[in-house]
Each structure stands twice: as C-alpha cells, then as structure tokens.
Amino acid sequence: MSQHTADQPQTSTLAAATGPDWWRDAVIYQVYPRSFADSNADGMGDLEGVRSRLPYLRDLGVDAVWLSPFYASPQADGGYDVADYRAVDPMFGNLLDADALIRDAHALDLRIIVDLVPNHSSDQYEWFRRALAEGPASPLRERYHFRPGRGADGELPPNDWESIFGGPAWTRTTDPDGTPGDWYLHLFAPEQPDFNWDHPAVGDEFRSILRFWLDMGVDGFRIDVAHGLVKAPGLPDLGSHDQVRLLGNDVMPFFDQDGVHAIYRAWRGILDEYAGERIFVAEAWTPTVERTALYVRPDELHQAFNFQYLSAAWGAAELRDVIDRSLDSMRPVGAPATWVLSNHDVTRHATRFANPPGLGTQIRTAGDRDLGLRRARAATLLMLALPGSAYVYQGEELGLPDVVDLPDEVRQDPSFFRAAGQDGFRDGCRVPIPWTVDGSSYGFGGGGSWLPQPEGWGELSVQAQTGVEGSTLELYRAAFAVRRSHAALGAGDSVVWLDAPADVLAFRRESGGAGFVCTSNTGDSVVRVPVYGDVVLASAEGAVVLADGFAELAPDTTVWWSTASA
Ligand code: NOJ
C-alpha cells in the first residue's frame, strides 16, 4: 500500500521502451483512476491500484495506458479541476507512486499517457485564489478572463456565453471589501476558471508543466479541451441562447480558434527534445473532421480523438461515411486516424447501441441489453480492423453497460446539478469496475466503492470472464492479438471497400500483406456474402454459417477473415 507522502522522486528521467511510430497503430487503454482499482480500501481508486493491475493490461494486449487526471484537485469535476499540476492528489497517492507506476509500465513495455488540463484550472489553483484575494487590482486576474458585468450595477454577465455544464459561463466575484465585483469566465463549472492564453505567464507555466512530466518519463499527453484555449478577441456574444453541448460540434467563439495552433507548435518543439517517441493526443471538438486534421499537422499534435466516429449510430451507411471521411481527412496531414467508442464522458457503447439511435451520447435508459452487447462486440471488432490507433475505455472489455439507475444523491457529475438533473449522466460510465465474482466491491478494493456497483456486477468481472470461451474479455484479448500479429491491422491509411448488401460493411486490408477482410452486418436479418477465406474471429457465436460456397452473416455481427493474399 502506498505511504502517500508528498516527496518528489530523485530520478527525473526514465528510459521509455519506445519504438519508432509505436503510436500510429497503438491500442490505448483509458484508465479513469477513481474507478479502476483501489489499493487502500477507501472506496476510491488510486495509482497504486493501477500499478497492481498493469500485468492485467499487458496480458490484455494494449500498447499504452492513458490516465485521466490524478493531480491535486478539489474534485469539482472528477479531477479536471487541477489545483496543482505538479502534485498527485493524496486520494490517488503521491509522486513516488506516479514514478513507480511509470517505471513498472515501462518494464512491461506499456507506455503511460497523462492528462493535461490547460483550458482552465481549479478555483483553488494558487493564481486564482490570489487573484480573488488581492481584489480587482491584482495582476493575476489578467491570467484569467475577469470582466465587469453589464447592466446598471454590473449585475449581468459580461456576455451571453453559457457553461457547457449548464447555466451562465460567468460567475460574479465578491471583492475583499464585501461588495459585488467583476465576473470571471468558466466554460465548465464555476470551480474551473478559464485561463487567458494571451497572457505570457500561462504559456510559460504550461511549458514548464510539460517538462515536469516529461522528466518523470511519461510517454505522452492527452490534452483536455484542446480546442478551447483561445477565445475570439473581445469575447463576442454568441447571439443565440442555445445551450452548448459538451459533445457538440458547433462553431463557437470560444472553440476551435486558429490561435490554438501556435501553442501546439511550441509544445511539439518541447516534446521532440525528449528521447523516445512521445505523443500528444487532442481532445478537440471541431465542426468538421477537416478542422480536426489541422491539430495533427506534422509540426503539431500526433493524434486527435475521432468524436464523429464515437457519435455514429450502428448502421452501415453512416459508419462507412464516417470511416471514409476520417481516413480522407487524416491522409493529407500524414496523421493516423483514431477510433473510439467509449470514454468517461459518454454512455458506454454497450448501452448506446441498446437504445434507438438519435438519443445522443448521454442516455438514461438501459434499452435492450443483449442487443446492445451484441452490437457493441461487433462494433469493437469493426473498430479494431481499421487502420490507425484505437482507444478503449476501462471496462468495455468486460462488456459493461452504463449504470443508468444511480440514485440522484450519489451522483457527482457537476453537469447533473447545473442542468437541474436534465443532463450530466456521466457517472453511469464511471462506476468502479468489477474484478472478482464476489467480495467487497467485486475486487475493486477492500472497502466500498465511491459510486454504488449494481447487483450482478460480479458476473461481468474479469474473474468471471477470464478463460471463458466467447466472453467479451476473451474476444478483446483475441482481437488485440490478431490485430498485432496477424495482419498489422493498425497500419496504413486506407481500406478497400468490397461490394456488399446494403446493411453490410465489407472491406479488405492490404497494408499487412497477409490478406484480411472484415465484414459487419449491421442489419437485423441474415445476409449472404461470399466466403472470403478462413474465419479468424467473430463477434458472436453463430455469427457466420458457411453453406454452398456462400457465407451467411447473422444480424449485428462482425467477422474477421484471413484471405489467401492481399
Ligand atoms: C473534457 C473531459 O473529458 C471532461 O471529463 C471534463 O469535464 C471537461 N473536459 C472539462 O475539463
């Protein structure tokens, strides 16, 4: 168990076992530290818990682990409100634990990617605390967006922007003498004031933070709200009172401004000074895949999440369209496409696909669970057959559904409260994962669990599924192994579409040379296709029946075929 002291380790660099371009086809596993594994029985996952499970991740067959924030934080937004970017929150451990985690991961040939939150700090970050305490004349206020209010007494927010979590994007301050003062901008919760990236101290601070973690040996950074750092000059009104959605792709004066790219070019210069192939991945919501591609030009970031793919419904036409658009947009800039189906902000894909399409990415109903899991498994095999890098979210390898019936009193998503319970259902995908069939918190830790785990959670546990033919866990393991060894599925930048019935996606991969075809039947009836070769892997039992020179594909399944030649 960790001692949780605050000492900084003496060793500053680690020899990362990085091969060239490892990230281009990597499978990157997202750990949400609070919900992964709890080493000290306080009901909250921690870094030592993650470290203890690294052999599981190695055996699963992933290449890298992305850790959501574990920094010192009041946890107003699950750690995406950072009070000290160079410290580990005591609830997660300390810097020695982070060092041990990075070292152990490298010894297992796993890379570690950490989260960087540069759009906003916590309201407990020293600059912001002092900016408030020192009053309106504090020069530290220039590092955030402080503005006088509108209206006769400044009682109205400076502009009409709304917080992505609901309510105004501005909160009024109280001056040290007790009178109402200026307002400050927060695109997310009031506890997350936005930095002013026009102020040079902000850039200096983040370049220093980058070096701090690079010196610790991390292999990369996931950049939170990478599209939000620069705001349009003058902070102009939106002119519309439509609520901005967290996962929206609209053009906004606070998102996807061209000025962000200079920041990333400077960061890339720093990263490239370090040994090994280290990477940046952008969380960048932009209006189009073409705008996303700008973030991954050769002198900027390495990858960007593909939220268009995540948002696509389970259906051949829509999926083919988004696959083509994704590959086409990345090819000119030479960046790999990325693929993702679940993360800590959206309803798990087993539950999204259990519900009718069109409900968005935060869903409150369980839907048809068997159908959802069947489609989720098929969608995962489809994703893993595509060229580029794939992101998987902890627990999806167990086929976990979202927990849709969490009582309101246990919820912690700040958006749930700011949107008066109409939004903010992200806790459902953050319930601690089950490791064992029974026992306290199903092996998550020796104590409780910060969000209640549902009845029957143990049946989905790692223990229950390990070695069980046909389990979702064994399907993921097999898929990762095939992807790595059989046909270099992650390599290249294109697929060759084959003629197929309307509901079927069929494509050939030529990059590996070994000859490989992927077929997905997204419809609800059996369809006939040619026998492409030998079946390598199928997402469900009975997914394919061979008869008379034809193959019959069952509904909602994906089949991987090994063909004689490319
Ligand atoms: C995106 C993160 O993924 C999400 O969890 C967080 O609430 C917002 N950024 C704000 O940091």
Residues whose N, C-alpha, C, O or C-beta is under 5 A from the ligand:
A	BS01	NOJ	D77 Y80 F188 D224 V225 D345
